[in-house]
């Protein structure tokens, strides 16, 4: 669900850093484009990766608008979406406490 939150990013600031400076939480882990925790999607606008495409995102994903906010720099006004991690591989049910 869109939140309508707006924040500014300096030309030399990653989208992740700009969001956090505005007290908008974007999940992250490595801050180096290697884990994909900060993965999201750009629906409108342009981003740039000054150091090249990070290893945690493919060219095909980038072509579909997916980005890693820890490595991407805004080069225009953006409309972004945070991607929730796929937790289907984990059993998030109640723990088995045995006989209590």
C-alpha positions in Angstrom: 0.0 0.0 0.0 1.5 3.4 -1.0 2.3 5.6 2.0 2.8 8.9 0.1 6.0 9.6 2.1 8.3 12.1 0.4 12.0 12.6 1.0 14.9 14.4 -0.7 18.1 12.8 -1.8 21.3 14.7 -2.6 23.2 13.8 -5.8 25.9 12.1 -3.8 23.6 10.2 -1.4 22.2 6.7 -1.9 18.4 6.3 -1.8 18.9 4.2 1.4 20.9 6.9 3.1 18.4 9.7 2.1 15.5 7.7 3.3 17.1 7.0 6.7 18.1 10.7 7.0 14.3 11.4 6.7 13.5 8.8 9.3 12.0 6.4 6.7 13.0 2.9 7.3 14.2 0.8 4.4 15.5 -2.6 5.5 19.2 -3.3 4.8 22.1 -5.5 5.8 25.3 -5.2 3.9 25.1 -1.7 2.5 27.2 -2.9 -0.4 24.8 -4.4 -3.0 25.6 -8.0 -2.1 22.7 -9.2 0.0 19.6 -7.8 -1.6 17.9 -6.8 1.8 17.2 -3.3 0.5 15.7 -4.5 -2.8 12.9 -2.4 -4.1 11.3 -1.2 -7.3 11.3 2.1 -9.1 7.9 2.7 -10.7 8.8 6.2 -12.0 12.1 7.9 -12.5 15.8 7.1 -13.0 18.5 5.8 -10.8 22.3 5.3 -11.4 24.8 2.9 -10.0 28.1 4.8 -10.2 30.1 1.7 -9.4 28.2 -0.5 -11.8 25.3 -2.9 -11.2 25.6 -4.6 -7.8 26.1 -8.3 -7.6 22.7 -9.0 -5.8 20.7 -7.8 -8.8 20.6 -9.1 -12.4 20.5 -7.0 -15.5 17.0 -8.5 -16.2 15.8 -7.5 -12.8 17.2 -4.0 -13.3 15.4 -3.8 -16.6 12.1 -4.6 -14.8 12.7 -1.7 -12.4 14.2 -3.5 -9.5 16.9 -1.7 -7.5 19.1 -2.0 -4.5 18.6 1.2 -2.5 21.9 0.9 -0.7 23.8 1.3 -4.0 21.4 3.3 -6.2 21.4 7.1 -6.6 18.3 9.0 -7.7 18.9 10.9 -10.9 15.3 12.3 -11.1 12.2 12.3 -8.9 11.3 8.8 -8.1 8.2 6.7 -7.1 9.5 3.7 -5.3 8.2 0.5 -3.8 9.8 -1.5 -1.0 9.9 -5.3 -1.7 9.1 -7.5 1.2 11.4 -10.5 1.6 10.1 -13.9 0.6 9.8 -15.7 3.9 8.0 -18.7 2.5 11.1 -20.9 3.0 10.9 -20.4 6.7 8.5 -21.9 9.2 7.2 -18.9 11.0 4.6 -20.8 12.9 4.5 -21.3 16.7 7.5 -23.1 18.0 7.1 -26.6 19.3 7.5 -26.2 23.1 6.9 -29.9 23.7 5.1 -30.9 26.9 4.8 -27.8 29.1 
